[in-house]
Amino acid sequence: MTTLTDFTANRIDGTPLSFADLKGQVLLIVNTASACGFTPQFEGLEALHKTYGSQGLAVIGFPCNQFGAQDPGSNVEIGAFCQRNYGVSFAMMEKVDVNGDNAHPLFKWLKAEAPGVLGSEAIKWNFTKFLVGKDGRVLKRYASMDAPPKLGKDIEAALAS
């Protein structure tokens, strides 16, 4: 059975990350964009990272340019934007596709494990979030409109389990 620890991805600086290295942590995985109406959610994601990071939460952002071409910059530009405008200190990864034939394998798995409304697997927009438990299984999928502060209770429950 596939779990989160079976995947790897590149950090925004190009260095590889094996999700096996995060075994036993709770993860919040988010597809992000730098020029979206939801971009201010970076602030809330950073707050979650600062609040719960020491308790075992890892927030991981994956830039994606598939929705309205709202993240057209290079990985270097995206990383600088996130740091400069939102003080992002959580892990940012290289830009990926989250839908379609070229979707990153992690997102193919996340969507299959936690389908959206009416069983649809496609990610509808930027800032879709997936909460993954300590056991590497997807606990919940959140829509773009679900603001990071509203995820606190679910994160606390996942950390406590």
N, C-alpha and C positions, 0 to 999 in steps of 0.2 A: 504494500500500500504506500502510495506516494505521500510524503509530508514535506513541510517547508524545508527541512534539512537536506532535501535532495537537490536544492537549487543553488545556483551561483549567479551573481550579477556583478557588473563593474561599478565601482564608486564613480562619482562625477570626475575624479582626477584620473580615472582609468585603472586604478588598482582593483584587483578582484576581491569580492566578498563571498565567502561560502556561508550560506545560511546555517550550515551545521555548527559554525562558530557561535551562533546565537541560540543554540539549543537550551531550553529551560527558561528562556525569556518570553515575555509577552511582546508581540509586535503589532504596530499599527502601520500598515503599508498604504501609501496614498499616491495616486497619480496626480501630479501637480502641473501648474502652468504659471508663467510669469505675468501674463497680460490678460487675466480672466477676472470676471466679476467676483469670483471666489478667492482670488489671490490673497486677499487679506487673511484668509484662514491660516497662512503661514504663521501669523502671530499666535493663534490659538494652538497650532501644532507645536510650536516652540514652547509654549507654556506647559502643554502636556509633557513634553520631553523634560523640562526642568522640574516639574512637580513629581513625576513618576519614574524618571530615568534611574534614580538611585535605588528604586524599589524593584527594578527589573523590566521596565518598559523600554523598548527600542522603537522610535519613530523613524520610518524610512520613506523618503520621498523619491518618486520616479518621475522626472519631467516627461511630458508627452506633448507632442504637437499635433495630435490627431483631431482636436476639437476646435474648430475655428482658427487654426494656425496661431494659437495663442502662446506658443513657446518656441518661436523660430530661431532663437539664439543658439550659439554653440554651448557645449557643456561648461566651458570656462565662463562665458557670459552669464549663463543661468546661475552658476554657483556664486559669482560675484554679486548678482542682483539679489539673491536670497540672503546673502550675508549682509550686504549694504542696507537693504530696506527692511529686513525683518530679523536680523541677528541670528539667522538659522545656524544652530550648532548640531542639530541632529543629522543623521546620515542622508546625504543626497547622492543619488545614483546617476549614471549616464542616462541620457534621454532614450526612451524606448517607445515602441508601439504597444498599446494595450489591447487593441482589437485587430482583427483581420489575420491574414496568413502570416504576417511578419510579427505578430504579437510575441512579446517575450514569454518564454515557457512558464515563468512564474505567474504571469497574469492569466495565461490560459488555465492554469491549475486553480488559481484563486477564484476565477469566474465559475468554473465547473463546481467547485466546492461550496460556493455561496452565490447561487443565481440571484438575479435581481427580481423586480416586480414581475409577476406572472411567469416566473421561471426563465425569463430572458437572461442569457449570460453576458450579452454585450454591455460594456461600460458605456453609459449614456453621456458623461461629461467629465470635465476636470474635477479633481478633488473627491473622487469616489474613494472610500476608505474600507480597508479590510482589517479586522481585529483577529489576530492569530494567537491561540493559547500557548502555554508553556509546552504542551505536548506536540506542537507543530501543526495543529489542525485549525482550520478556519472556524472562528466562533460566530462572526457576524459581519455583514456587509452594510455599509452606510452610504447613503446618497450624498451628492454634492451639497445639498442644502443642510445636511446634518452638521452643524457647527461643532468644531472640536470640543468646546466646553461641555457640550451635552453628552460626550462619550465618557466622562469621568467615572460614573457609576459602573459602567460595563468594564472599564479598564481596572477599576479597583476590585471588582469581582474576579476578573481573570487573574490578577496578581495574587489574590487570596487563595485561589484554588490550587 
